[in-house]
């Protein structure tokens, strides 16, 4: 990815320092399933006549919880964009039980439904009156990281996607011709759910397909490294050593994501 001029980063940081974020629930549907997304945007956007970039956020397998809503607010404030958390399960369901989360997320892996449900969220974001449909990206955490990969491979109108500690999906044979998005993959270097064989296969597919991608591994980080609640969730669900928070990886990956999104969503005018 290209380095951004200092004045671009300074401008975005200046805006974020002054921003107040408006949030609201948004009802939408997919194939008869009632969904409840979460919208966040800088209050200044409401009075501006111009449209701004939008970012779809797909949650961890826990669903639409306080953590991912907080990430939406953080993103809206820092990047002066519209952030929208997709509801993958219906009715804004959230859980803290790994067994239930596994059942809920398990219905999507290896099926078209994963990208289709995410696309419903993307369409809801794009339909927002404040969003510039030509400048839209998607980010996702864990299950959500895999989901935004699947969405990108369908040729969805995305400038870029960011996967945080997501499982690496097999790259479809036709994905190289379809994919419009640049990809940033933020991976825990010792994530037990993402073995070296998966990484090697993924990188080989990226290179063979000539995707525009960046793959970053964070030292010492395991699954769910961005979530401060991961340590407590690990204890509660018997996942100690498998999921856990890494302050350094969280901080670094957020900075990497922000730089990436500024590049793909705020390109210099020609």
C-alpha positions as CSV (number, residue, x, y, z in Angstrom):
1,X,0.0,0.0,0.0
2,X,1.2,3.5,-0.7
3,X,2.3,5.8,2.1
4,X,-0.1,8.7,2.6
5,X,1.0,12.4,2.8
6,X,1.3,13.7,6.3
7,X,-1.2,16.5,5.6
8,X,-3.9,13.9,4.6
9,X,-3.5,12.0,7.9
10,X,-3.4,15.3,9.8
11,X,-6.6,16.4,8.2
12,X,-8.5,13.2,9.1
13,X,-7.2,13.3,12.7
14,X,-8.3,17.0,13.0
15,X,-11.8,16.1,12.0
16,X,-11.9,13.1,14.3
17,X,-10.9,15.1,17.3
18,X,-13.9,17.3,16.9
19,X,-16.5,14.7,15.9
20,X,-19.7,13.8,17.8
21,X,-21.2,10.5,16.7
22,X,-24.8,9.9,16.0
23,X,-26.0,6.3,16.3
24,X,-29.2,4.5,15.5
25,X,-30.6,1.0,14.8
26,X,-31.6,0.2,11.2
27,X,-34.1,-2.4,10.3
28,X,-33.6,-4.3,7.0
29,X,-34.3,-7.7,5.6
30,X,-32.7,-10.6,3.7
31,X,-34.9,-13.4,2.2
32,X,-37.6,-12.8,4.7
33,X,-35.2,-12.7,7.7
34,X,-35.6,-9.5,9.8
35,X,-32.3,-7.9,10.5
36,X,-31.3,-5.1,12.9
37,X,-28.1,-3.3,11.9
38,X,-26.3,-0.5,13.8
39,X,-25.4,2.9,12.1
40,X,-22.9,5.4,13.3
41,X,-21.8,8.7,11.7
42,X,-20.3,12.1,12.5
43,X,-23.1,14.6,13.3
44,X,-21.5,17.0,10.8
45,X,-22.4,14.7,8.0
46,X,-26.1,15.3,8.7
47,X,-25.8,18.9,7.7
48,X,-23.4,18.5,4.8
49,X,-24.7,18.3,1.3
50,X,-21.9,16.1,0.0
51,X,-21.9,12.3,0.5
52,X,-19.1,10.6,2.4
53,X,-17.5,7.1,2.3
54,X,-19.2,4.2,4.0
55,X,-17.7,1.2,5.9
56,X,-19.6,-2.0,6.5
57,X,-18.6,-3.8,9.7
58,X,-19.3,-7.6,10.1
59,X,-19.1,-8.7,13.8
60,X,-17.3,-11.6,15.4
61,X,-19.4,-14.8,15.9
62,X,-20.8,-13.2,19.1
63,X,-23.1,-11.1,17.0
64,X,-24.1,-7.4,17.2
65,X,-22.8,-6.6,20.7
66,X,-21.4,-3.6,22.5
67,X,-17.9,-4.3,21.3
68,X,-18.6,-4.1,17.6
69,X,-20.9,-1.1,18.1
70,X,-18.1,0.7,19.8
71,X,-15.8,-0.1,16.8
72,X,-18.4,1.5,14.5
73,X,-18.5,4.6,16.6
74,X,-14.7,4.8,16.7
75,X,-14.4,4.4,13.0
76,X,-17.1,7.0,12.3
77,X,-15.4,9.5,14.5
78,X,-11.9,8.9,13.3
79,X,-12.6,8.7,9.5
80,X,-15.6,11.0,9.2
81,X,-17.5,8.3,7.5
82,X,-20.7,6.3,7.8
83,X,-20.2,3.0,9.6
84,X,-22.8,0.2,9.5
85,X,-22.7,-3.0,11.6
86,X,-24.3,-5.8,9.6
87,X,-26.7,-8.2,11.4
88,X,-25.8,-11.7,10.2
89,X,-28.2,-13.7,12.4
90,X,-31.4,-11.7,12.6
91,X,-33.1,-9.5,15.2
92,X,-29.7,-8.1,16.3
93,X,-28.9,-11.3,18.1
94,X,-25.8,-11.3,20.3
95,X,-24.5,-14.1,22.7
96,X,-21.5,-14.7,25.0
97,X,-21.8,-18.5,24.7
98,X,-19.3,-20.0,22.3
99,X,-21.5,-23.1,21.7
100,X,-24.4,-20.9,20.6
101,X,-22.1,-18.6,18.6
102,X,-20.7,-21.6,16.8
103,X,-24.2,-22.8,15.9
104,X,-25.2,-19.4,14.7
105,X,-22.1,-18.8,12.6
106,X,-21.8,-22.4,11.4
107,X,-24.8,-22.0,9.0
108,X,-22.7,-19.7,6.8
109,X,-19.4,-21.3,6.3
110,X,-18.9,-22.9,2.8
111,X,-22.3,-21.6,1.6
112,X,-23.4,-18.7,-0.6
113,X,-25.4,-17.4,2.3
114,X,-22.3,-15.9,4.0
115,X,-21.7,-13.4,1.2
116,X,-25.4,-13.0,0.4
117,X,-26.3,-12.0,4.0
118,X,-23.3,-9.6,4.1
119,X,-24.4,-8.1,0.8
120,X,-27.8,-7.3,2.3
121,X,-25.9,-5.3,4.9
122,X,-23.8,-3.6,2.3
123,X,-26.9,-2.7,0.3
124,X,-28.4,-1.2,3.5
125,X,-25.3,0.9,4.0
126,X,-25.2,2.1,0.4
127,X,-28.9,3.0,0.6
128,X,-28.1,5.5,3.4
129,X,-28.6,9.1,2.2
130,X,-25.2,10.2,3.5
131,X,-23.1,7.4,1.8
132,X,-21.1,7.8,-1.4
133,X,-21.6,4.4,-3.1
134,X,-18.4,4.9,-5.1
135,X,-16.3,4.9,-2.0
136,X,-17.3,1.9,0.2
137,X,-15.3,-0.6,2.1
138,X,-15.9,-3.5,4.5
139,X,-14.1,-4.7,7.7
140,X,-14.8,-7.8,9.8
141,X,-13.6,-9.5,12.9
142,X,-13.1,-13.3,13.2
143,X,-16.2,-14.8,11.6
144,X,-16.7,-11.3,10.2
145,X,-13.2,-11.3,8.7
146,X,-14.0,-14.5,6.8
147,X,-17.3,-12.9,5.7
148,X,-15.8,-9.8,4.2
149,X,-13.4,-12.0,2.2
150,X,-16.4,-14.0,0.9
151,X,-18.1,-10.8,0.0
152,X,-15.2,-9.4,-1.8
153,X,-14.8,-12.5,-3.9
154,X,-18.3,-12.1,-5.3
155,X,-17.3,-8.9,-7.0
156,X,-19.2,-6.7,-4.6
157,X,-18.7,-2.9,-5.1
158,X,-16.0,-2.5,-2.5
159,X,-12.9,-0.4,-2.7
160,X,-11.3,-2.5,0.0
161,X,-11.8,-5.0,2.8
162,X,-10.0,-5.6,6.1
163,X,-10.1,-8.9,7.8
164,X,-9.1,-8.9,11.5
165,X,-8.1,-12.4,12.8
166,X,-10.5,-14.0,10.4
167,X,-10.3,-17.6,9.1
168,X,-8.7,-17.6,5.6
169,X,-11.3,-18.8,3.1
170,X,-10.4,-20.8,0.1
171,X,-10.2,-18.4,-2.8
172,X,-12.7,-19.3,-5.5
173,X,-11.4,-20.0,-9.0
174,X,-13.2,-17.0,-10.5
175,X,-12.4,-14.6,-7.7
176,X,-9.4,-13.0,-9.4
177,X,-11.6,-11.8,-12.3
178,X,-14.4,-10.7,-10.1
179,X,-12.8,-9.0,-7.1
180,X,-12.7,-5.2,-7.1
181,X,-11.5,-4.7,-3.6
182,X,-8.0,-4.3,-2.3
183,X,-7.4,-6.6,0.7
184,X,-5.7,-6.1,4.0
185,X,-5.4,-9.2,6.1
186,X,-4.5,-8.6,9.8
187,X,-3.5,-12.0,11.3
188,X,-2.3,-13.2,14.6
189,X,1.1,-14.8,14.1
190,X,0.3,-17.7,16.4
191,X,-3.5,-17.9,15.9
192,X,-4.3,-21.6,16.5
193,X,-7.3,-21.4,14.2
194,X,-5.2,-20.2,11.2
195,X,-2.4,-22.8,10.7
196,X,0.6,-22.1,8.6
197,X,-0.8,-24.4,5.8
198,X,-3.8,-22.1,5.5
199,X,-1.6,-19.0,5.3
200,X,0.6,-20.6,2.7
201,X,-2.3,-21.6,0.6
202,X,-4.0,-18.2,0.9
203,X,-0.8,-16.3,-0.1
204,X,-0.2,-18.6,-3.0
205,X,-3.8,-17.9,-4.2
206,X,-3.3,-14.2,-3.8
207,X,-0.1,-14.2,-5.8
208,X,-1.4,-16.5,-8.5
209,X,-4.5,-14.3,-8.9
210,X,-2.5,-11.1,-8.8
211,X,-4.7,-9.7,-6.1
212,X,-3.9,-6.3,-4.6
213,X,-3.3,-7.4,-1.0
214,X,-1.3,-6.9,2.1
215,X,-0.9,-9.7,4.7
216,X,0.3,-8.6,8.2
217,X,1.1,-11.0,11.0
218,X,1.3,-9.6,14.5
219,X,3.9,-11.2,16.8
220,X,2.5,-13.1,19.8
221,X,-1.1,-12.5,18.8
222,X,-3.7,-15.3,18.9
223,X,-7.4,-15.4,17.8
224,X,-9.6,-12.4,18.7
225,X,-6.6,-10.2,19.4
226,X,-8.5,-6.9,18.9
227,X,-11.2,-7.5,21.5
228,X,-10.4,-6.4,25.1
229,X,-13.2,-8.8,26.2
230,X,-11.5,-11.9,24.7
231,X,-9.6,-12.9,27.8
232,X,-12.8,-13.1,29.9
233,X,-14.6,-14.9,27.0
234,X,-11.7,-17.4,26.9
235,X,-12.1,-18.3,30.6
236,X,-15.9,-18.5,30.4
237,X,-15.9,-20.7,27.3
238,X,-12.8,-23.0,27.9
239,X,-10.8,-21.2,25.2
240,X,-7.8,-20.1,27.1
241,X,-4.7,-20.0,24.9
242,X,-6.9,-20.0,21.8
243,X,-8.5,-16.6,22.0
244,X,-7.0,-13.6,23.8
245,X,-6.5,-9.9,23.7
246,X,-3.2,-8.3,22.5
247,X,-3.0,-4.5,23.2
248,X,-0.1,-4.1,20.8
249,X,-1.6,-6.1,18.0
250,X,-4.9,-4.3,18.5
251,X,-3.2,-0.9,18.3
252,X,-1.0,-1.7,15.4
253,X,-3.8,-3.3,13.3
254,X,-6.1,-0.4,13.9
255,X,-3.4,2.0,12.6
256,X,-2.8,-0.3,9.6
257,X,-6.5,-0.4,8.9
258,X,-6.9,3.4,9.2
259,X,-4.1,4.1,6.8
260,X,-5.5,1.5,4.3
261,X,-9.0,2.9,4.5
262,X,-7.8,6.4,3.9
263,X,-6.0,5.2,0.8
264,X,-8.9,3.4,-0.7
265,X,-11.8,5.6,0.4
266,X,-10.2,9.0,0.1
267,X,-8.1,8.8,-3.0
268,X,-6.4,12.0,-4.2
269,X,-8.3,14.0,-6.7
270,X,-6.9,13.9,-10.3
